[in-house]
Amino acid sequence: MSNKRSNSFRQAILQGNRRLCSKALLEETGLSFSQRLIRHVAYETLPREIDRKWYYDSYTCCPPPWFMIAITIVEASTFRQNSGE
C-alpha cells in the first residue's frame, strides 16, 4: 500500500498533534470568568483534546439566529397574553 499523503500534509498533521498533546486549555492562566466557563464546558462535554481546543477557539458567545427568533416569538406571545387581561 503506497502512502498518498503529501509531505506538507503530513507535516501539518504532526505539528497539530504536537501542539495539542499538552493540556493547553487547562494550563492557561489569566482567563476571564467567561473564558474559564467556556473551557469548563469544553472539558465536560467533548472527549478529544483537539475538539476542545477548536470549541474554545471558535466560540463567539453569540446565540444561534434561530434561538433569537424563538425567544422573540415567546416574548411576543407572552406580552400579548398579559396585555389582553
C-alpha positions in Angstrom: 0.0 0.0 0.0 1.5 3.3 -1.0 1.5 6.5 1.1 -0.6 9.0 -0.9 -0.3 11.9 1.5 1.9 14.9 0.6 4.8 15.9 2.8 3.2 19.2 3.7 0.0 17.4 4.8 2.0 15.0 7.0 4.0 17.9 8.5 0.8 19.9 9.2 -0.8 16.9 11.0 2.4 16.3 13.1 2.6 20.0 14.1 -1.1 20.0 15.0 -0.7 16.9 17.2 2.4 18.3 18.9 0.6 21.5 19.7 -2.5 19.8 21.2 -0.8 17.0 23.1 -0.3 19.1 26.2 -3.4 20.1 28.2 -3.1 23.6 26.8 -6.5 24.8 27.9 -6.1 23.5 31.5 -2.7 25.2 31.9 -3.8 28.6 30.7 -3.7 31.3 33.4 -5.2 34.8 33.4 -8.5 33.9 31.8 -11.7 35.8 32.5 -14.7 34.2 34.1 -16.4 33.7 30.7 -13.3 32.1 29.2 -13.0 29.7 32.2 -16.7 28.8 31.8 -16.2 28.0 28.1 -13.1 25.9 29.0 -15.1 24.0 31.6 -17.9 23.3 29.2 -15.4 22.1 26.6 -13.7 19.7 29.1 -17.0 18.3 30.4 -18.7 17.7 27.1 -16.0 17.0 24.4 -13.9 13.8 24.6 -11.0 14.7 22.4 -8.4 17.4 23.1 -8.5 18.7 19.5 -12.3 19.1 19.7 -12.0 21.0 23.0 -9.4 23.4 21.6 -11.4 24.0 18.4 -14.6 24.7 20.5 -12.7 27.1 22.8 -11.0 28.9 19.9 -14.2 29.3 17.8 -16.8 30.0 20.5 -18.1 33.6 20.0 -20.7 33.9 22.8 -23.4 34.7 20.2 -26.6 32.6 20.3 -27.7 31.0 17.1 -30.1 33.0 15.0 -33.0 30.5 15.3 -32.7 30.9 19.1 -33.2 34.6 18.9 -36.2 34.2 16.7 -37.7 31.6 19.0 -37.2 33.9 22.1 -38.7 36.8 20.3 -41.9 34.8 19.4 -42.2 33.5 23.0 -41.8 37.1 24.4 -44.3 38.5 21.9 -46.9 35.8 22.8 -46.4 36.3 26.5 -46.7 40.0 26.2 -49.9 39.6 24.1 -51.5 37.3 26.7 -50.6 39.6 29.6 -51.8 42.8 27.9 -55.2 41.2 27.0 -56.2 40.8 30.6 
